[in-house]
Amino acid sequence: MSRQQPSADDDGRRAAVVRGRAVGGWEGPVQEEPERKPSRRLLRSAEDLDIVLGMLGFWTLVLFGTTVWMELTGQPALGWALGLLAAVLTIWGLIRLRRRLPSRAMGRHN
């Protein structure tokens, strides 16, 4: 036998709650949306983006080292510094994009 408890909807109406789900509301049965798993395509693109971020991060560190070396030795470093700025801004944009994609899968599934 299931227990029904009344609960208030957003507009003050009452609906019966059965095992955590509101049923029998004014507009018909209300069901919770099932949790959707991210598509395989989105997971794959997130993994690809992680790889791109890693490679770009490596080359950004190389640019940083080169820029510092050029500055310390007194050689012109403006081009290297502008390249470093472009790489850092690209990483920033890719990280913002990565946050919108699903989190990394725990393991690979074939």
Backbone torsions as a table, in degrees:
resi	resn	phi	psi	omega
1	MET	NA	129.2	-179.1
2	SER	-96.3	146.2	179.2
3	ARG	-91.8	135.0	176.5
4	GLN	-111.5	129.0	178.0
5	GLN	-119.4	136.7	177.1
6	PRO	-73.6	144.5	174.9
7	SER	-140.5	149.3	-178.6
8	ALA	-85.2	132.6	172.7
9	ASP	-80.4	179.8	-178.2
10	ASP	-59.7	-36.3	-176.9
11	ASP	-97.7	15.9	173.5
12	GLY	93.1	-7.5	178.0
13	ARG	-69.3	160.7	179.6
14	ARG	-105.6	142.7	175.8
15	ALA	-138.9	153.1	179.4
16	ALA	-82.7	139.0	178.2
17	VAL	-111.2	119.2	179.0
18	VAL	-116.0	115.9	178.9
19	ARG	50.5	46.0	174.7
20	GLY	84.7	-0.8	-178.5
21	ARG	-117.8	133.0	177.5
22	ALA	-77.7	130.2	178.9
23	VAL	-133.1	154.3	173.1
24	GLY	69.2	35.9	177.4
25	GLY	-75.1	-177.4	-177.5
26	TRP	-61.2	-39.5	-177.0
27	GLU	-94.7	23.5	179.7
28	GLY	99.9	-177.8	-178.3
29	PRO	-61.7	134.2	178.2
30	VAL	-105.8	124.4	-179.8
31	GLN	-121.6	144.6	176.8
32	GLU	-69.3	144.4	177.0
33	GLU	-72.7	130.3	178.6
34	PRO	-65.6	146.3	-179.9
35	GLU	-69.0	122.4	-177.6
36	ARG	-88.3	135.1	174.8
37	LYS	-82.1	143.4	177.8
38	PRO	-65.2	147.3	-178.1
39	SER	-67.7	157.5	-179.8
40	ARG	-61.6	-33.8	179.9
41	ARG	-64.9	-42.6	178.6
42	LEU	-66.2	-40.4	177.6
43	LEU	-62.8	-41.5	-179.6
44	ARG	-66.0	-41.8	179.9
45	SER	-67.2	-32.7	176.5
46	ALA	-65.8	-40.9	178.3
47	GLU	-66.4	-40.5	177.7
48	ASP	-63.2	-40.2	179.2
49	LEU	-65.5	-36.0	175.8
50	ASP	-61.4	-40.7	179.1
51	ILE	-65.3	-44.6	178.7
52	VAL	-62.2	-41.5	178.6
53	LEU	-62.3	-39.0	178.5
54	GLY	-64.5	-45.9	179.8
55	MET	-65.9	-43.3	179.6
56	LEU	-65.5	-36.5	176.5
57	GLY	-63.1	-40.0	177.5
58	PHE	-61.8	-49.0	-178.1
59	TRP	-69.4	-25.5	174.4
60	THR	-67.8	-40.9	175.6
61	LEU	-63.3	-38.4	177.0
62	VAL	-63.3	-44.0	177.4
63	LEU	-62.3	-39.6	178.4
64	PHE	-62.1	-47.0	179.2
65	GLY	-61.6	-42.3	178.8
66	THR	-64.5	-42.0	179.5
67	THR	-62.8	-44.4	178.6
68	VAL	-62.8	-44.2	-179.6
69	TRP	-61.7	-42.9	-179.9
70	MET	-64.3	-39.7	178.6
71	GLU	-65.8	-43.3	-177.3
72	LEU	-68.9	-31.2	-179.2
73	THR	-90.7	-1.8	176.5
74	GLY	81.2	13.5	178.3
75	GLN	-88.0	161.1	179.8
76	PRO	-64.7	127.4	-175.6
77	ALA	-122.5	6.9	-176.6
78	LEU	-61.5	-45.0	179.7
79	GLY	-61.5	-43.4	178.4
80	TRP	-64.2	-40.4	-179.8
81	ALA	-66.8	-38.9	177.8
82	LEU	-67.8	-37.4	175.1
83	GLY	-63.9	-39.8	177.1
84	LEU	-63.5	-43.1	177.1
85	LEU	-59.9	-44.7	178.7
86	ALA	-62.1	-41.1	179.9
87	ALA	-66.5	-41.6	180.0
88	VAL	-65.9	-42.4	178.2
89	LEU	-65.0	-36.1	177.3
90	THR	-65.9	-43.6	177.7
91	ILE	-61.5	-43.2	178.9
92	TRP	-58.0	-46.3	179.2
93	GLY	-64.9	-40.5	179.8
94	LEU	-68.0	-35.1	177.6
95	ILE	-67.0	-39.6	176.0
96	ARG	-62.0	-40.9	177.5
97	LEU	-66.5	-39.1	-177.8
98	ARG	-63.7	-33.1	-179.9
99	ARG	-64.9	-24.1	179.6
100	ARG	-81.6	-18.3	-178.9
101	LEU	-87.4	160.1	-179.1
102	PRO	-63.6	154.6	-179.7
103	SER	-67.9	161.5	-175.6
104	ARG	-63.0	140.9	176.4
105	ALA	-70.2	149.5	-177.5
106	MET	-67.9	-34.6	-179.6
107	GLY	-150.2	166.2	179.2
108	ARG	-84.0	135.2	176.1
109	HIS	-114.4	127.3	-179.4
110	ASN	-86.9	NA	NA
